[in-house]
């Protein structure tokens, strides 16, 4: 999708969230470009922008700026593609760059949810295992 702009260029911003942070689907991300707030959507965003260097901050508005990440972009030579990945944890920063980004905090989320699943399994199966031990 290319947007024509009489002033010249544009920016392409891809935003994504991990399925474990599915609640982020309810909150659309926002970008602050050179001090001006621009609403985004999850997925591809094409924003008409004059040629030059632009300071971009992307975040998810919640009770605070969730997953804030910043980058400086120069679109004088070509239209850069910016990739933003929201964090899995509510208190982490997002990841931003010119290549697809990994979700910050993903490994810690897998470990925590694995431990939580193990505790639930032990709680549910613990009494069964104890009754087997008592019968022996």
Secondary structure in CASP SS format (residue, H / E / C, confidence):
PFRMAT SS
TARGET T0000
AUTHOR 0000-0000-0000
METHOD secondary structure of the structure
MODEL  1
X C 1.00
X C 1.00
X C 1.00
X C 1.00
X C 1.00
X C 1.00
X C 1.00
X C 1.00
X C 1.00
X E 1.00
X E 1.00
X E 1.00
X E 1.00
X E 1.00
X E 1.00
X E 1.00
X C 1.00
X C 1.00
X H 1.00
X H 1.00
X H 1.00
X H 1.00
X H 1.00
X H 1.00
X H 1.00
X H 1.00
X C 1.00
X C 1.00
X E 1.00
X E 1.00
X E 1.00
X E 1.00
X E 1.00
X C 1.00
X C 1.00
X E 1.00
X E 1.00
X E 1.00
X E 1.00
X C 1.00
X C 1.00
X C 1.00
X E 1.00
X E 1.00
X E 1.00
X E 1.00
X E 1.00
X E 1.00
X C 1.00
X C 1.00
X C 1.00
X C 1.00
X E 1.00
X E 1.00
X E 1.00
X E 1.00
X E 1.00
X E 1.00
X E 1.00
X E 1.00
X E 1.00
X C 1.00
X C 1.00
X C 1.00
X E 1.00
X E 1.00
X E 1.00
X E 1.00
X E 1.00
X E 1.00
X E 1.00
X E 1.00
X E 1.00
X E 1.00
X C 1.00
X C 1.00
X C 1.00
X C 1.00
X C 1.00
X C 1.00
X E 1.00
X E 1.00
X E 1.00
X E 1.00
X E 1.00
X C 1.00
X C 1.00
X C 1.00
X C 1.00
X C 1.00
X C 1.00
X C 1.00
X C 1.00
X C 1.00
X E 1.00
X E 1.00
X E 1.00
X C 1.00
X C 1.00
X C 1.00
X C 1.00
X C 1.00
X C 1.00
X C 1.00
X C 1.00
X H 1.00
X H 1.00
X H 1.00
X H 1.00
X H 1.00
X H 1.00
X H 1.00
X H 1.00
X H 1.00
X H 1.00
X H 1.00
X H 1.00
X H 1.00
X H 1.00
X H 1.00
X H 1.00
X H 1.00
X H 1.00
X H 1.00
X H 1.00
X H 1.00
X H 1.00
X H 1.00
X H 1.00
X H 1.00
X H 1.00
X H 1.00
X H 1.00
X H 1.00
X H 1.00
X C 1.00
END
